[in-house]
Amino acid sequence: MHQFDDEVLECFLENQQQLFPERVAETLEEAEEFLDECMAVVAESVEDVIAYFEEEGIDMEGAVGEEILEADEVFDIGDGRYLIVEA
C-alpha cells in the first residue's frame, strides 16, 4: 500500500477535476483510498515523471520535457514532487 502524505492528498483533492469530470473524493481518507485503488505514483522530479511514462509505455503524443507536466494525469504537488494518477 502506498503512503500518500497530506500534501499529496490535499493537492489531489483540490485539483482532481483536471482529470475527472466530477469529484471522486471529498476527504483525505477518500483521496488516499482512491489513489491506492488506481495505483497512483508520487514522482520526486520532472525526470521521474518522464521515466515513469517511458517505463509504462504511455504515448505522450510527442510531448517532451516539461510538456509532460501538462498532462491531465500529472498533478504538481508544489514542492518539486508530482502525483501521477492513471484514470
N, C-alpha and C positions, 0 to 999 in steps of 0.2 A: 504494500500500500504506500502510495506517495504521501509525503507530508508537505502540505502547502502552508506556508506561513500566512499571517494575517494580511501582509502587504499584497501577496499574490491573490488571496481570496477577495480582498476589497477591490483590487484592480479589475478582477473578473466581474464582480457584482456591478461595478459602475459602468463597465464597457461591454457587457455581454451582448447588447443589441447590435454591436457592429457585426456579429456573426449570426445571431439568431433573431428571427422576426419578432419574437416575444420573449419576455423574461423566462429563464429556465430555473432561476434560483432567487430567493428573496433574503436568505440569511447566510452567514458564513458557513454554517453547518451544511446547508443545502448546496452551496457552491462547492464545498470540499467533496461532498458525495458525488456531485455531477462531474467534477474534474477527475475524480478517481475512476468513475464509470467509463468515461471516454478516454482514459489513459493520457491525460494532458501531461505536458512536459514543461519544466522550467529550464530555460537555456540561460547560461551565465553570460553570454555575449552575442553580438551580431554573428560572429564566426560560428558559434554553436548553433544558432538558428539555421544558417546556411548549411552546415554539416548535417543537421537533422533532416532537412528537406532532401538533401542529396542521398542520405542513407535510406530514407523511406521511399526513394524513387518518385517523389512528388514533383510533377512538372510545374514549374513556376512560370511557365509561358515566357521564357526568356528573361525573367527578372534577374537582375544581378545586384550584388552587394546590398545596400540599404533598401533597395526597392522591395526586397523580400519582406521587409518590416511593414510594408503597406498591405500585406495580405490580411484578409479578414480574420484568419486563424491565429494571427500573431498579435499579442497584447503587450504593450510596453509597460512594464511594471513601474518604471520611473527611477530605478536605482541601478540601471545597467543590465538588469535581467529582463527576460522576455518569457511570457507564458504562451505556449503553443497548444491550441485546442483544435483537434480534428473533429469536425462536425459529422 
